């Protein structure tokens, strides 16, 4: 593909590590004016020291979102050609063990904050007559897996939200895409363990009917999660490049083998058969 991205501007969230970090550095090298967003001030400073434009953005704060977008426009000369919603975290745990307030926090960070930023970005892109909005979903936006209910719910919501947005923006010049990664080598598992202990805690773990399951699952997360079929963050960046540079972006980009497989199985298997497959897959992960 010809690189004609010079001077175009993109805001990428969740850039402290992993997918966002790789995307920010790669797109800057391709000539994009990149604004990398991170939640923590120390990560913003680190990104700046690495030569990136960087802003602080906390999806759980509308004020932070508005401020970050205003700073982005200052850095880009008032234009925004693409938005990559990427920052998110996972809260592992059985549905019955997740406090309602913890679920609300998960939705604020993984869904409602994305909505607020997306709405504000559309208000910039619509007068331009063009733009790209790319949402980082998950294989868990296609199929549900046990002990991932909070994260499943946010990604299922994101899938329906983005499909609706794509239909509504059809004549606006704004193209909308979903990237569905699957297992990627990031710090997601480490952050998920921290979220578990912050929201459920040791007492909640020990009092749960799923105590033994937690022991195995947390041990697996401590090793970085399942490693089979895992790809580096650059595999996601490759899809992002097409979504923001191709004349016609695809509605969906499935990255890893598990995501592609689950998309097929969801169509061809009955609900009971798919449930059985997913249970077996989860059990094999733990061995």
N, C-alpha and C positions, 0 to 999 in steps of 0.2 A: 504494500500500500504506500502511495506517495505521502510523505510527511508534509502536510500543509497546515500544521497546527500553530505556526509562529504567531505570537501575540494573543492567541486565544487564552481565556482565563477559566480556571476551574477551582472550585472549593472542594476539598476532600476532608471528611471528618474521620476521627479515629486514627490519627497519624502517629501516635506515640510509638507503636510497634506494628509488626505484622503486615496485613494487607494494605492499610492506609499508608504506612511508612514506605513500603516498596513502590506503591503507586505514585506517591508524591515525588520521590527522587527520580523515578523513571520518566514521568511525564515532564518534569523540569528539563531533563536531558533531551527530550524530544522537542523542546522549544515552547512548551506551554508556560504561561504565567500561572504558577501553582500557588494556592494559598492552603497551607496545611493546618488543620485544626486539631487540637488536643484538649482534653479536659483539665489536665493539671498544668499549673503555671511552669513548673520545672521542665516539663516535657516541651512546652512552647519555647522556652529559652534554648533548650538543647537543639530543637529543630532549626531555630534561627542561627545558632552557631554552626550548623551544618550547611548554611547557605540558602535555606528555604524561607519564604515568607510564611509566617506562622501567626495564628490567632488562638486565643483561648475560647473554647466552646463547650458548654455543659448542656447536653440535651435535656436535663431535668430542670433547666432554668430558662424561661422565655426571655428574660432580660439578657441573659448570656447569649442566646441565639441571635437576638436583634443586634446586640453590640458587635458580635463576631461578623455578622453579615455587613454591617456598616463599615467595619475595619477592612473587610475583604474588598469592598467597592473602592475604598481609598487606595488600596494597594494595586488594584487592577484598572484604575482610571474610569471606574463606573460601569464596567461591563462584567457580565457573568455568562459565559458560554456553556458551562457544564457544572453540575453538582453531583458529587458522588457521596451519597449517604452510606456510611460504612460503620461508624462507631457504635458498638453494642457490647453487651456482656451476657453471659449465661448464668442462670441460677439453677443449679441442679437440686433435685429433691422431688419426692412424691407429692402429688397435688394436695393430698390431705395434710401434709406437713408444712406447706408454704403459707405463712401468715398473709392475710389479705393485703396489708400495707406493703409487704415485700413484693407481692404481685403488681401492685400499683407502681412501685418504683421501677420494676422491670419494664412495664409498659411505658412509663415516662421516658426512660432512657432508650428503649428499643423501638418505640412506635410514636408516641405523642410528640416527642421532641422532633422526630423526623418530619412529622406532619407540619409542625410550626415552621421549621426551616424550609420545607418544600413550598409551603404557601408563600412565604416571603420571597423565595427564589423565583417562583412563577410570576410574581408581580414585577420582577426585573426583566425576566425573559420575554414575557408577552409583548411589551412595547418594542423589544428588539425584533420580534418576529421569528426568533429562533432560540434554540437551547437544547440541552440534553440533561435529563434527570436519570441517574442510574442508582438503583437501590441494591444494596448487598443483602440478599436473602440467605437461604440455607437449604440444604437437603431437608432440614426439619421444617421447612415451609411447604414441603411436598408430602411428607409422611411424618406421623408422630411416633416418637420413641419414648419408652417409659423412663421416668425419673428426669425428664427434660420438659415437663409440662409447661412451665412458665415461659421458657424460650420457644417451645413449639407454638404456643398461643400467639406470641408477638410476631413470629415469622409467618404463621398462617394469616394473621391479620394483615401483615405487610403485602402478602401476595394478592389478596383481594383488593386492598387499597390501590396497589400499583396497577392492577388490571383495569380498575375503574378510572384511574387517572389517565391511563393511556387512551381510553375511549374518549374521555372528555376533552383531551388536548389534541385530538386528531387533526383539527384544522388550524391549530395555533402556530405551527412551525416548531413546537417543542416535542422532541421525541423522548419516549420513556422506556426504560429497560430494566429488567431484573437480572442480576447475576446470582446464580445458585451454586455456591462453591462446593460444599461437602467438606471432607477433612483436609485442612490446610495447616501447615506447620507454623503455628503462631503461639502466643502466650495465653490463648483463650482458656486452656485447661487450668493453668495456674490461677487465672483470675476467677474462674468458676469455683475453685476450691475456696478462695477467699470469700466469695459471695455466699457460699453455703454456710460457712461458719459465722458470717456476719448476720445472716437472716434466720437461720435455723439453729445453729450452735450445737455444742456438744450435748447439752441436755436434751434438746429436741431430737438429735440423732439417736441418743441412747434410749429415749422413751418411745421411739417410733416402732411401728410394726415391721418396718423395713430396715431395722438396725443392721442386720447381716448384709443386706444388699448394699447399704451405704458403705460398709467397710470395704467391700470389693470395688465398688464404683469409685470411691475416693482414692483408693490405692491405684486404680487404673489412671485416673486423672493426674495423680502425682507423677506418673511416668510419662505424662504428655498426652494421655488418651490413646485411642486406637491408632496405630501407625500404619496399618495396611492401607494402601491406595492413597496415602497422604501426599500432597503436592506442596511445593513452596509457594509463598505469596505471589511470586511472579506469574504463576499460572492464572491468577485472578486478574492481574494487571494486563495480561495479554487480551483478555476478554473486554476489559474496560477500554482499552485503546480502540478496539473495533466499535464499541458502543458510542464513543464520543467522536471518532474520526471518520467512520464510514459514512458515505452519503445517506444510507438507510440503515439505521440501527435495528438489531433484532429485538423482539419482545423479551426473549429469554436467552441467557447464556449459561449452560450447564458445564461445570468445570471438571469435576472428578468422575471417575468411573462409578462410585456409589450413587452419585446424584443422577447420572444418566440411567443407571439400572433402576433406581426407585421410580423415576418418571415413567418408565415402561411398566414396571410391576403394578403401579397404582392404576394403570389403565386396564391391564389384562387379568389381574387377580380379583377374586371376590374379597370382600372386607375380611372375612374369617381367614382366608388363605394368606392375605397380606399380614394380618395380625400374627399368624403363626410364624411366618417368615421373619418378621421383625423381632419376635421373641427369641427365635433361634440365633439371629444375628447378634442380639444383645448378649446372650449367654456365651457365644463364642468369643466376643470381645473380652470377657472377663477371665477367660481361661489363660 
